[in-house]
Amino acid sequence: MELRQLRYFIEVAEREHVSAAADYLHVAQSAISRQIANLESELGVELFVREGRNVKLTPIGKIFLNHTKSALKAIDYAKEQVNEYLNPERGTIKIGFPTSLANHLLPTVISAFKTQQPNVAFHLRQGSYNFLIESVENREIDLAFLGPVPLNNININGQILFTENISALLPSKHPLAERKVIRLKDLQNDTFVLFPQGYILQKIVIDACKQEGFLPNVSSEGEDLDAIKGLVSAGMGVTLLPESTFHETIPRFTVKIPIENPQIKRSVGIITPKNRELAPSERLFYQFVKEFFSTLEAYQ
């Protein structure tokens, strides 16, 4: 069994067409068909059945595909590890991040790191809370920034970097706009602008409101911070957002007011997998991030 056979098999399985796989791989169709036949002969099973011009995986073919993908992913990762051990300062790091940390935290940290390690490259992947956790677990990304930090996941190590308050963002013409602080209950009759269901910031807001004895009346939803802030600016409702999402500026026609009761907080940190060691360049970055925020906290 050769790696070439396995890669051919995956391409044919995903495209369900031998000629399409051949075009993608820039090899002759006959070469792919021959290698697939050799693989089936070695395994003693049929991996595909023909359906017209297409091919479909057999039940055992589907099982073999899942294991083959995992095996090749492990092999590719092992090759990356070897290359990085030879030169840890020229590695590539795949980092995940949520929308709430995209505008300030991520660029600040990466920019500071690049001044020390200019040859390390980054692949950045934005995603939802659960998507980022699953991507680290499945080796699709190396590590991820996240808030709040999961501390009880059996597959994930969570390192808290800082904790921040969550404040209210109100339209500037809101009756409470002149207040220095507010209570969350003061907003129980307002309409809310929130992230859609499945976003962790939506859950944080709804859980906080429930603890105060009411469910927020959600009038509008936005999938990114700019959309949510824009809706509040337009007077469509109020929202709650972490301090770091304001990054020294507050949108026009809005006011940010701290919530004194209850105090709503979230932890922000970095997650890494428990089931594998970080590659050298990843360790360099991970240690840098911890020291960066430790220094920042001491300065503050």
For each residue, the residues with C-beta under 8 A, 3 or more apart:
1: 5 6 39 42
2: 5 6 35
3: 6 7 72 75
4: 7 8 35
5: 1 2 8 9 35 36 38 39
6: 1 2 3 9 10 39 68 71 72
7: 3 4 10 11 25 72
8: 4 5 11 12 21 25 27 32 35 36
9: 5 6 12 13 35 36 39 47 64 65 68
10: 6 7 13 14 65 68 69 72
11: 7 8 14 15 21 24 25 32
12: 8 9 15 16 17 18 21 32 36 48 55
13: 9 10 16 47 48 57 61 65
14: 10 11
15: 11 12 20 21 24
16: 12 13 54 55 56
17: 12 20 21 53 54 55
18: 12 21 22 29 32 33 36 55
19: 22 23 29
20: 15 17 23 24
21: 8 11 12 15 17 18 24 25 32
22: 18 19 25 27 28 29 31 32
23: 19 20 26
24: 11 15 20 21
25: 7 8 11 21 22 32
26: 23
27: 8 22 31 32
28: 22 31 32
29: 18 19 22 32 33
30: 33 34
31: 22 27 28 34 35
32: 8 11 12 18 21 22 25 27 28 29 35 36
33: 18 29 30 36 37
34: 30 31 37 38
35: 2 4 5 8 9 31 32 38 39
36: 5 8 9 12 18 32 33 39 40 47 48
37: 33 34 40 41
38: 5 34 35 41 42
39: 1 5 6 9 35 36 42 43 47
40: 36 37 43 44 45 46 47 48
41: 37 38 44
42: 1 38 39
43: 39 40 47 64
44: 40 41
45: 40 58 60 61 64
46: 40 49 58 60 61
47: 9 13 36 39 40 43 57 58 60 61 64
48: 12 13 36 40 55 56 57 58 61
49: 46 55 56 58
50: 54 55 56
51: 54 55 56
52:
53: 17
54: 16 17 50 51
55: 12 16 17 18 48 49 50 51
56: 16 48 49 50 51
57: 13 47 48 61 62 65
58: 45 46 47 48 49 61 62
59: 62 63
60: 45 46 47 63 64
61: 13 45 46 47 48 57 58 64 65
62: 57 58 59 65 66
63: 59 60 66 67
64: 9 43 45 47 60 61 67 68
65: 9 10 13 57 61 62 68 69
66: 62 63 69 70
67: 63 64 70 71
68: 6 9 10 64 65 71 72
69: 10 65 66 72 73
70: 66 67 73 74
71: 6 67 68 74 75
72: 3 6 7 10 68 69 75 76
73: 69 70 76 77 139
74: 70 71 77 78
75: 3 71 72 78 79
76: 72 73 79 80
77: 73 74 80 81 139 276
78: 74 75 81 82
79: 75 76 82 83
80: 76 77 83 84 91 92 279
81: 77 78 84 85 279
82: 78 79 85 86
83: 79 80 86 87 91
84: 80 81 87 88 90 91 279 280 281
85: 81 82 88 279 280
86: 82 83
87: 83 84 90 91
88: 84 85 91 279 280 281 283 284
89: 117 119 120 281 284
90: 84 87 119 120 281
91: 80 83 84 87 88 120 121 279 280 281 282
92: 80 120 121 122 123 281
93: 120 121 122 123 142 143 281 282 285
94: 122 123 125 140 141 142
95: 106 110 122 123 124 125 141 142 143 144 145
96: 124 125 126 127 131 132 135 136 141 143 144 145
97: 101 102 105 106 124 125 126 127 132 144 145
98: 101 102 126 127 128 129 132 145 146 147 200
99: 102 126 223 224 225
100: 147 201 225 241 242 244 245
101: 97 98 104 105 106 145 147 244 268
102: 97 98 99 105 106 126 225
103: 107 225 245 247
104: 101 107 108 244 247
105: 97 101 102 108 109 145 244 268
106: 95 97 101 102 109 110 124 145
107: 103 104 110 111
108: 104 105 111 112
109: 105 106 112 113 289 292
110: 95 106 107 113 114 122
111: 107 108 114 115
112: 108 109 115 116 288 292
113: 109 110 116 117 120 285 288 289 292
114: 110 111 117 118 120
115: 111 112 118
116: 112 113 288
117: 89 113 114 120 281 284 285 288
118: 114 115
119: 89 90
120: 89 90 91 92 93 113 114 117 281 284 285
121: 91 92 93
122: 92 93 94 95 110
123: 92 93 94 95 141
124: 95 96 97 106
125: 94 95 96 97 132 135 140 141
126: 96 97 98 99 102
127: 96 97 98 131 132 135
128: 98 131 132 198 199 200
129: 98 132 133 146 199 200
130: 133 134 198
131: 96 127 128 134 135
132: 96 97 98 125 127 128 129 135 136 141 144 146 271
133: 129 130 136 137 144 146 150 153 156 271
134: 130 131 137 138
135: 96 125 127 131 132 138 140 141 144
136: 96 132 133 139 140 141 142 143 144 156 271 272 273
137: 133 134 155 156 273 275
138: 134 135
139: 73 77 136 273 276
140: 94 125 135 136
141: 94 95 96 123 125 132 135 136 144
142: 93 94 95 136 272 278 279 282
143: 93 95 96 136 270 271 272 273 278 282 285 286
144: 95 96 97 132 133 135 136 141 270 271
145: 95 96 97 98 101 105 106 268 269 270
146: 98 129 132 133 149 150 158 268 269 270 271
147: 98 100 101 164 200 242 266 267 268 269
148: 200 204 266 267 268
149: 146 158 159 160 267 268 269 270 271
150: 133 146 153 156 158 271
151: 158 160
152:
153: 133 150 156 158
154: 274
155: 137 273 274 275
156: 133 136 137 150 153 271 272 273 274
157: 271 272 273 274
158: 146 149 150 151 153 269 270 271
159: 149 269 270 271 272 286 290
160: 149 151 163 267 268 269
161: 268 269 270 289 290 293
162: 267 268 269 293 296 297
163: 160 265 266 267 268
164: 147 242 243 244 265 266 268
165: 242 243 258 259 263 264 265
166: 204 205 208 240 241 242 243 259 264 265 266
167: 240 241 242 243 246 256 257 258 259
168: 182 184 187 238 239 240 256 257 258 259
169: 229 232 238 239 240 241 250 251 254 255 256
170: 174 176 177 232 238 254 255 257
171: 174 177 232 233 234 235 238 253 254 255
172: 177 253 254 255
173: 177 235 253
174: 170 171 177 190 238 255
175:
176: 170 179 182 186 187 257
177: 170 171 172 173 174 255 257
178:
179: 176 182 257
180: 257 258
181: 257 258 259 260
182: 168 176 179 186 187 257 258 259 260
183: 186 259 260 261
184: 168 187 188 208 209 212 259 261 262 264
185: 188 212 213 214 261
186: 176 182 183
187: 168 176 182 184 190 192 216 238
188: 184 185 209 212 213 214 216
189:
190: 174 187 216 217 237 238
191: 217 218 219 220 236 237 238
192: 187 205 216 217 218 219 237 238 239
193: 218 219 220 221 222 228 231 232 236 237 238 239
194: 199 201 202 205 206 216 218 221 222 228 239
195: 199 201 202 221 222 223 228
196: 199 202 221 223
197: 202
198: 128 130 202
199: 128 129 194 195 196 202 203 223
200: 98 128 129 147 148 203 204
201: 100 194 195 204 205 241 242
202: 194 195 196 197 198 199 205 206
203: 199 200 206 207
204: 148 166 200 201 207 208 240 264 266
205: 166 192 194 201 202 208 209 216 239 240
206: 194 202 203 209 210 215 216
207: 203 204 210 211
208: 166 184 204 205 211 212 240 262 264
209: 184 188 205 206 212 214 215 216
210: 206 207 213 214 215
211: 207 208 262
212: 184 185 188 208 209 262
213: 185 188 210
214: 185 188 209 210
215: 206 209 210
216: 187 188 190 192 194 205 206 209
217: 190 191 192
218: 191 192 193 194 221 237
219: 191 192 193 236 237
220: 191 193 231 236 237
221: 193 194 195 196 218
222: 193 194 195 225 226 227 228 230 231
223: 99 195 196 199 227
224: 99 227 228
225: 99 100 102 103 222 228 229 241 245
226: 222 229 230
227: 222 223 224 230 231
228: 193 194 195 222 224 225 231 232 239 241
229: 169 225 226 232 233 239 241 251 254
230: 222 226 227 233 234 251
231: 193 220 222 227 228 234 236 237 239
232: 169 170 171 193 228 229 235 236 237 238 239 251 254
233: 171 229 230 251 252 253 254
234: 171 230 231 253
235: 171 173 232 253
236: 191 193 219 220 231 232
237: 190 191 192 193 218 219 220 231 232
238: 168 169 170 171 174 187 190 191 192 193 232
239: 168 169 192 193 194 205 228 229 231 232
240: 166 167 168 169 204 205 208 259 264
241: 100 166 167 169 201 225 228 229 245 246
242: 100 147 164 165 166 167 201 245 266 268
243: 164 165 166 167 246
244: 100 101 104 105 164 247 268
245: 100 103 225 241 242
246: 167 241 243 249 250 256
247: 103 104 244
248:
249: 246
250: 169 246 254 255 256
251: 169 229 230 232 233 254
252: 233
253: 171 172 173 233 234 235
254: 169 170 171 172 229 232 233 250 251
255: 169 170 171 172 174 177 250
256: 167 168 169 246 250
257: 167 168 170 176 177 179 180 181 182
258: 165 167 168 180 181 182
259: 165 166 167 168 181 182 183 184 240 262 263 264
260: 181 182 183 263
261: 183 184 185
262: 184 208 211 212 259
263: 165 259 260
264: 165 166 184 204 208 240 259
265: 163 164 165 166
266: 147 148 163 164 166 204 242
267: 147 148 149 160 162 163
268: 101 105 145 146 147 148 149 160 161 162 163 164 242 244
269: 145 146 147 149 158 159 160 161 162
270: 143 144 145 146 149 158 159 161 286 289 290
271: 132 133 136 143 144 146 149 150 156 157 158 159
272: 136 142 143 156 157 159 278 282 286
273: 136 137 139 143 155 156 157 276
274: 154 155 156 157
275: 137 155
276: 77 139 273
277:
278: 142 143 272 282 283 286
279: 80 81 84 85 88 91 142 282 283
280: 84 85 88 91 283 284
281: 84 88 89 90 91 92 93 117 120 284 285
282: 91 93 142 143 272 278 279 285 286
283: 88 278 279 280 286 287
284: 88 89 117 120 280 281 287 288
285: 93 113 117 120 143 281 282 288 289
286: 143 159 270 272 278 282 283 289 290
287: 283 284 290 291
288: 112 113 116 117 284 285 291 292
289: 109 113 161 270 285 286 292 293
290: 159 161 270 286 287 293 294
291: 287 288 294 295
292: 109 112 113 288 289 295 296
293: 161 162 289 290 296 297
294: 290 291 297 298
295: 291 292 298 299
296: 162 292 293 299 300
297: 162 293 294 300
298: 294 295
299: 295 296
300: 296 297
